[in-house]
């Protein structure tokens, strides 16, 4: 799986309540979530996420187990998230809904192009190629299918 986007730099320890605040979870209308994603961190950030690759610090997605956090990022147009580490439940939620996560400790330059190849095991930032921690073959299959539901539909 390959992808590309524009870097949006975030700090470490971004929790799921910061990704999508609980006050917006009373609705199942995902378009509401996309307009409020990460607003408690930066109210002007949501519109910049379409076509973005988030490059964050460690422990991305910590906090509650809410699946809506990964969904809100995907629905906002985030192409992938790169961080040195992810909270375990967030990691599975993201893969299960088809949002690529890449474990790598990269320096981030806001707005720079980011290209990745999960099968090839690399990320390119600013013309410099970095080796990444590979996802398991099963995780890659789930991502290629578009998420866990699509994966199981194809493997009945």
PLY file of the C-alpha trace (Angstrom):
ply
format ascii 1.0
element vertex 156
property float x
property float y
property float z
element edge 155
property int vertex1
property int vertex2
end_header
0.00 0.00 0.00
1.33 3.38 -1.01
0.19 6.88 -0.16
1.19 10.51 -0.08
0.14 13.66 1.65
1.23 16.88 3.24
2.79 16.75 6.71
0.82 18.08 9.65
3.02 18.05 12.76
1.55 17.18 16.17
3.16 16.70 19.58
3.38 13.53 21.70
0.55 12.09 23.76
-2.39 13.09 21.56
-5.30 11.35 23.29
-8.60 10.26 21.77
-10.53 13.01 23.57
-8.24 15.57 21.94
-8.79 13.94 18.54
-12.57 14.15 18.88
-14.00 15.59 22.07
-16.73 13.65 23.83
-19.17 16.54 23.44
-19.41 15.74 19.71
-20.14 12.05 20.13
-23.83 12.51 20.82
-24.33 12.39 17.06
-23.44 9.66 14.60
-23.16 12.27 11.84
-19.51 11.93 10.87
-19.54 15.25 9.02
-19.93 16.93 12.42
-16.88 15.06 13.69
-14.76 16.12 10.73
-15.36 19.80 11.38
-14.37 19.45 15.05
-11.49 16.98 14.83
-8.52 18.15 16.94
-10.21 21.50 17.62
-9.20 21.55 21.29
-5.58 21.39 20.13
-5.99 23.92 17.31
-9.40 25.21 16.18
-8.01 25.92 12.68
-6.56 22.43 12.17
-9.55 20.44 10.82
-9.63 22.01 7.33
-5.91 21.31 6.89
-6.32 17.56 7.43
-7.72 16.69 4.01
-4.87 14.94 2.20
-2.62 15.20 5.26
-0.21 12.73 6.79
-0.07 13.41 10.50
3.47 13.15 11.87
3.24 13.03 15.65
5.20 12.27 18.76
4.98 9.09 20.80
1.83 7.56 22.29
-0.61 8.79 19.64
-4.22 7.79 20.37
-3.83 7.24 24.10
-6.86 7.62 26.35
-10.22 5.98 25.84
-10.99 3.16 23.45
-13.41 5.21 21.35
-13.38 4.06 17.73
-14.74 7.47 16.71
-11.26 9.01 17.07
-9.84 6.96 14.20
-13.04 7.44 12.19
-12.95 11.20 12.66
-9.38 11.37 11.33
-10.18 9.17 8.34
-13.38 11.07 7.53
-11.49 14.38 7.79
-9.24 13.15 4.98
-6.13 12.06 6.89
-4.13 9.75 4.61
-2.02 8.15 7.38
-0.57 8.80 10.83
3.14 8.42 11.55
4.36 8.25 15.16
7.03 6.41 17.14
4.29 4.59 19.08
0.52 4.26 19.24
-1.88 3.29 21.99
-2.77 -0.37 21.41
-6.55 0.02 21.10
-6.27 3.08 18.86
-3.85 1.14 16.65
-6.32 -1.70 16.11
-9.27 0.67 15.69
-7.40 2.60 12.98
-6.33 -0.52 11.07
-9.85 -1.95 11.40
-11.36 1.10 9.69
-8.64 1.28 7.04
-6.52 4.17 8.35
-2.80 3.40 7.85
-0.57 3.85 10.88
3.20 3.89 10.52
5.56 3.43 13.44
8.56 5.68 12.90
10.27 8.46 14.78
10.52 11.14 12.09
11.35 14.80 12.34
8.44 16.77 10.97
8.45 19.85 8.79
4.96 21.33 8.55
3.59 21.26 5.00
6.37 19.12 3.53
5.44 16.24 1.21
5.32 12.75 2.73
5.29 9.60 0.59
5.06 6.09 2.02
5.09 2.50 0.87
3.95 0.02 3.50
4.90 -3.04 1.46
8.30 -1.57 0.64
8.84 -0.54 4.27
9.75 3.11 3.77
8.64 6.71 4.20
10.07 9.62 2.23
10.06 13.06 3.83
11.71 15.96 2.06
13.51 13.66 -0.36
15.03 11.55 2.42
13.95 7.90 2.64
13.49 6.31 6.07
12.99 2.63 6.87
9.81 1.97 8.86
8.65 -0.80 11.17
6.63 -3.13 8.94
3.05 -4.02 9.70
2.26 -7.71 9.93
1.04 -9.33 6.70
-2.48 -9.64 8.22
-2.58 -5.93 9.13
-1.49 -5.04 5.60
-4.22 -7.29 4.15
-6.84 -5.54 6.30
-5.62 -2.11 5.16
-5.52 -3.16 1.48
-9.12 -4.37 1.79
-10.19 -0.99 3.19
-10.76 -2.17 6.74
-11.80 -5.21 8.73
-15.41 -5.37 7.53
-14.32 -5.27 3.89
-11.59 -7.82 4.62
-14.06 -10.33 6.06
-16.53 -9.74 3.23
-13.78 -10.68 0.76
-12.72 -13.74 2.78
-16.07 -15.44 3.38
0 1
1 2
2 3
3 4
4 5
5 6
6 7
7 8
8 9
9 10
10 11
11 12
12 13
13 14
14 15
15 16
16 17
17 18
18 19
19 20
20 21
21 22
22 23
23 24
24 25
25 26
26 27
27 28
28 29
29 30
30 31
31 32
32 33
33 34
34 35
35 36
36 37
37 38
38 39
39 40
40 41
41 42
42 43
43 44
44 45
45 46
46 47
47 48
48 49
49 50
50 51
51 52
52 53
53 54
54 55
55 56
56 57
57 58
58 59
59 60
60 61
61 62
62 63
63 64
64 65
65 66
66 67
67 68
68 69
69 70
70 71
71 72
72 73
73 74
74 75
75 76
76 77
77 78
78 79
79 80
80 81
81 82
82 83
83 84
84 85
85 86
86 87
87 88
88 89
89 90
90 91
91 92
92 93
93 94
94 95
95 96
96 97
97 98
98 99
99 100
100 101
101 102
102 103
103 104
104 105
105 106
106 107
107 108
108 109
109 110
110 111
111 112
112 113
113 114
114 115
115 116
116 117
117 118
118 119
119 120
120 121
121 122
122 123
123 124
124 125
125 126
126 127
127 128
128 129
129 130
130 131
131 132
132 133
133 134
134 135
135 136
136 137
137 138
138 139
139 140
140 141
141 142
142 143
143 144
144 145
145 146
146 147
147 148
148 149
149 150
150 151
151 152
152 153
153 154
154 155
